[in-house]
Amino acid sequence: MKPSLAFACFLFFVTLFPFMVFSFSSEQPALLCHSDERLALMQLKDSFIIDKQALANGSCAYPKVDSWDSQSVDCCSWDGIECDQNTGLVIGLDISSSCLYGSINSTSTLFRLVHLQKLNLAKNHFNYSVIPYALGNLSMLTNLNLSSSEFSGQIPSEISNLHRLSSLDLSYVDLASPIPSVLANLSSLTSLNLDSCGLQGMFPLAIFQLPKLETIWLVRYSDLKGYLPEFNFSTKLKELALWNTRFSGELPASIGNLDSLEYLGLGNCNFTGSVPFTLGNLLNLKFLNLGNNSFTGLVPPTLGNLTKLCKLYLQSNHFTGVIPSELTNLTQLTFLDLQGNMLQGSVPSSISRLEKLNFFDCDYNRLGGLLEMDAFLELKNLQYLFLSLNDFNLVSRNDSNATRPQAQLVDIGLRYCHLTEFPYFLRHQHRLELLDLSSNNIQGQIPQWMSKVSVETLWFLDLSNNSLTGFNKFPLVLQWSKLNYLKLDSNILRGSLPVPPLSTVFYSISNNYLNGEIPELLCNLSSLSILDFSYNNISGGIPVCLSNFSKSLLVLKVRSNQLDGPIPSGWATRNRLKMIDLSKNKLQEKIPKSLMECKMLEYLDLGNNQIRDSFPSWLGSLPELNILILSSNAFYGSIENPMLNLIVFPKLRIIDLSHNRFNGTLPWGYFERWISMSSLDGKNSPIPKYMRESLDMRLNVIQIPRDYDYSMTITNKGMEMKYPKIIRTLVAIDFSGNRFDGEIPESIGKLKELHVLNFSNNNLVGGIPVAIAKLINLESLDLSQNKLEGRIPMELGTQLTFLAFLNVSYNRLTGFIPQGTQFESFQINSFDGNPGLCGKPLLKECSNNARGLPLPSSISSKEFGLDGKVVLLGYGCGFLYGALIGHIVIKRKPDWFAKTFSKFPTRRRMR
């Protein structure tokens, strides 16, 4: 028994020995980090400061380096540090989002950590340091992330030494430079993210051929160019994102070889040609974006093979043909965007098979025919539906007993859908946020049931350009409690001005037949930014509260009504008004000086009223005023020049004082100080963004831009022209129809950006100054109905190459019309009423004297662009000098003089 017992004990010991050893070893303390690496980390920490405000996007989470303590022996326990369990060497460093601020270069102690395999410095602020070339010495690196870290410069070529690198993320780093071709040496690379780096030049094609590469993100590069190579079956790409770059050319048919591809984003590039049908081979594709390119031809029916596809973007191309019915095989599809093409036919009735569809947009195509709304309402997940700007005849079921559940839409766009009444299905919509029924032919009153549609959710309502006559039993204040945007323009609405809810930001109801007075309830809309009820018949005075009811108000436009009385005088301080248009009413009295409180005002139109006042020079203190229109009122008196060195109207570029009673000389002092008319691109005359106020309205997954355009009417090229959108660069002066006298000042030549100049119908005298020839951008010049005299300067014909309209009729001009220029192409009536003019296009031919050979004594030097005083001074000096020399010669050498000028012998005998 003893031997067997001993043997059994031996077996038991042998069996337990490994576990005993493991237990013993597991109880041993882990290896501490190496002291030299601990020191390197502490020195790295000390090279930065902690600044939680360093990044504007607020991506600072918490400073991981705060846990790094020089008294702590084991740096492997510090936040963001990973050590090898066997050697204690630092193999991972993640200090992303650590609020670090400071510079870093290749001498940093970071690069002593030569065993690093993972390095993440993302979302810190490295003070625009150049990416250190010493990164190339970290030969063990497999993952490198420098995204959103405020580096700059270019990608160092030394990175190509990182042969083990699997993932490289440099997204959102300012690298305004080409991509180094040596990146194609990174044979282990699987993921390359260069999103939003500002890279330039050509993308190296060899990178596409890296054997292990699965992901390429190269989005948002305005200057990065390239084209797609031929792909073979060995390519392992799963994600290829090139959108918002300048990649161009045609898609190669071999793109169908990328059978692992799941994400293909080629939107907003410069691709052309037809889309290869081989895209239908990419059976793993879940996301496809070909939008905003120049693709032509048919939408490939083979896309119907991509049964895993969830999102399909084909918008803003030149696709023709029909919408392939095969697309309705994509039963996983949630998003389908076809807008902005040239597709014809109709929407396939089988679209009801796309049960997961959430978004459908086919706006701006050539689709037509009958379209049953039921096909869309059966899609229970559908929330966003846009069918506008086609040629559909929309059919909506009018079954009041319908009990079948229907989709609860959020956004509906049905512009230009030939609707004649409000679609019945809207009665059952309770979650609408956007409803656009504009530009149809909906007639009659807005039905009472519409006031109850989506009362608690409706945010955007556009019923403009219909034939609506009024509101049927609507409450005094409209009930949509969250309404922000209400557009009712261009209908035939009658009655008093409707009052929108307190939440309203944009309210436009112009071009209707509304009457009555302005309801003071409007003054309760404290969030209102845009208010436009122009082109109606609203009468009475403007309530004082309308000048100060909302500090959010940007645009107040009430032109072409029957408003009378004074302009309100209580304009609030610190208001945000950018546009005030009170034109074409019957407003009286003076302009209130409280308008000086509108420091952000860009546009002021008080034209066509009955205002009696002197020139409001105090408006010159408004720093942003671009456009000032005071035409067709009863303004009077002279316009005094501003004080010396005083900056006035610093951004003015359009001024219209026409048809008033101004007198005196033209205000040459203002011409010298209107710096925005002198140079639109000068630092001292910045022009604000395009003269329109945009409301960018984001409703869940889409952005609906709604622009409010500043418009105006001025005389240009001899005609009254309406500008529905003000051109940013238009510069114009119109002082016509007043009583200005004196000469046209030379300082007019400083306004080099002028496009339109109209001094007609005044009492101006003197000649046409040559200084006008300096206005090289001038397109329209009207000096008619004055008392100008002398010649038309030849320089006007040779230097005003953009001049398309000229009128100098009914003056006292003489001499020949400049020949060999566009002057010959102007109409004869441009020169009528000047009997002394001759030459083409007039039938009257010029004599030699009229042509200036020789110069008639009656023609003053100023008519040829010379200052009369300078000429007289020259003549006087010449005469005195000649007389003096002559006297000396005759006195000292009479014989020589007589011999030389022998034709005067009789004079010598008389001496």
Buried (B, 14 or more C-beta within 10 A) or exposed (E): EEEEEEEEEEEEEEEEEEEEEEEEEEEEEEBBBBEEBBBBBBEBBEBBEBBEEBBEEEBBEEBBBEEBEEEBEBBBBBBBBBBBEEEBBBBBBBBBBBBBBBEBBBEBBBBBBEBBBBBBBBBBBBBEBBBBBBBBBBEBBBBBBBBBBBBBBBBBBBBBBBEBBBBBBBBBBEBEBBBBBBBBBBEBBBBBBBBBBBBBEEBBBEBBBBEEBBBBBBBBBEEBBBBBBEBEEEBBBBBBBBBBBBBBBBBBBBBBBBBBBBBBBBBBBBBBEBBBBBBBBBEBBBBBBBBBBEBBEBBBBBBBBBEBBBBBBBBBBEBBBBBBBBBBBBEBBBBBBBBBBBBBBBBBEEBBBBEBBBBBBBBBBEBBEEBBBBBBBBBEEBBBBBBBBBBBEBEBBEEEEBEEEBBBBBBBBBBBBEBEEBBBBBBEBEEBBBBBBBBBEBBBBBBEEBBEBBBEBBBBBBBBBBBBBBBEEBEEBBEBEBBBBBBBBBBEBBEBBBBBBBBBBBBBBBBBBBBEBBBEEBBBBEBBBBBBBBBBEBBEBBBBBBBBBBEBBBBBBBBBBEBBEBBBBEBBEEBBBBBBBBBBBEBBBBBBEBBBBBBBBBBBBBBBBEBBBBBBBEBBBBEBBBBBBBBBBEBBEBBEBBEEEEEBBBBBBBBBBBBBEBBBBBBBBBBBBBBBBBBBEEEEBEBEEBBBBEBEBEBEEBEBEBEBEBBBBBBBBBEEEEBEEBEBEBBBBBBBBBBBBBBBBBBBBBBBBBBBBBBBBBEBBBBBBBBBBBBEBBBBBBBBBBEBBBBBBBBBBBBBEEBBBBBBBBBBBBBBBBEEBBBEEBEEEBBBBBEBBBBBBBEBEBEEEBBBEEEEEEBBBBBBBEEEEEBEEEEEEEEEEEEEEEEEEEEEEEEEBBEEEEEEEEEBEEE
